[in-house]
Amino acid sequence: MLRNNNGYFLLELLLSLTAVFMICSYFIPLLMDLREQSITLEIEKKARQILYEEMQAALMGLPSSQSYPLIENEIEYQLYWLDEQDNNPKEVCVSADGKTIHSKIKVCRKLE
């Protein structure tokens, strides 16, 4: 009686759709979290690059020990120098604050 059926049963369709929805409900939050982490790492990488370039300029003797903002891809990177105290070398910091849901990233290094 079922041998003449050329289509799918409704039950087979429901089972396959249920399996696809269960897989999607598991992987979509993981993919969203992975995207969030990759954006955060990209922001931190750019902050470290700005910090490295500023430290290289300071070591080469270029007068650049002033604070300034830098906006790139709608993310504001604020570069600032911390004052020298008790014969410690100067410290340069870069903080990134975008209009996203990411937490504020701050990277600091001492100029040696």
KADAPE-V477868 format. One record per residue. N is the residue number from 0. PHI is phi as a letter, one per 20 degrees, with the letter a starting at -180 (NA if undefined). OMEGA is omega in whole degrees, 0 to 359 (none if undefined). NEAR is the number of other ideal C-beta (glycine too) atoms within 10 Angstrom. Layout:
BEGIN
N	PHI	OMEGA	NEAR
N	PHI	OMEGA	NEAR
END
This chain:
BEGIN
0	NA	181	4
1	e	183	5
2	f	180	4
3	e	182	5
4	e	181	8
5	e	183	4
6	d	178	7
7	e	173	9
8	f	176	10
9	f	179	8
10	f	177	8
11	f	178	10
12	f	179	11
13	f	178	10
14	f	180	11
15	f	177	11
16	f	177	10
17	f	178	10
18	f	179	10
19	f	179	10
20	f	179	10
21	f	178	10
22	f	179	10
23	f	181	11
24	f	176	9
25	e	187	9
26	e	182	11
27	f	176	10
28	f	177	10
29	f	179	9
30	f	177	10
31	f	178	10
32	f	178	10
33	f	177	11
34	f	178	10
35	f	179	13
36	f	181	11
37	f	177	10
38	f	178	16
39	f	178	17
40	f	178	11
41	f	178	13
42	f	180	22
43	f	178	16
44	f	179	11
45	f	178	19
46	f	177	22
47	f	178	14
48	f	178	13
49	f	179	19
50	f	180	18
51	f	180	14
52	f	179	13
53	f	179	21
54	f	177	17
55	f	179	11
56	f	180	13
57	f	180	16
58	f	178	10
59	e	176	8
60	n	177	7
61	f	181	10
62	f	183	7
63	b	182	16
64	e	177	15
65	c	181	8
66	e	177	10
67	b	176	10
68	e	176	10
69	c	181	14
70	d	179	10
71	b	182	12
72	l	179	9
73	m	177	8
74	d	182	19
75	e	175	13
76	d	180	22
77	d	179	18
78	d	179	19
79	b	180	15
80	d	174	16
81	e	185	13
82	f	179	8
83	f	180	12
84	c	176	8
85	l	178	4
86	l	174	5
87	e	178	11
88	f	178	10
89	f	179	16
90	c	179	15
91	d	182	23
92	c	175	17
93	c	175	24
94	d	182	15
95	d	179	22
96	b	181	16
97	d	179	18
98	e	180	8
99	d	181	12
100	e	181	8
101	f	177	17
102	f	181	10
103	f	182	10
104	d	180	19
105	c	180	13
106	c	181	19
107	c	176	12
108	b	176	16
109	e	179	11
110	e	183	16
111	d	none	7
END
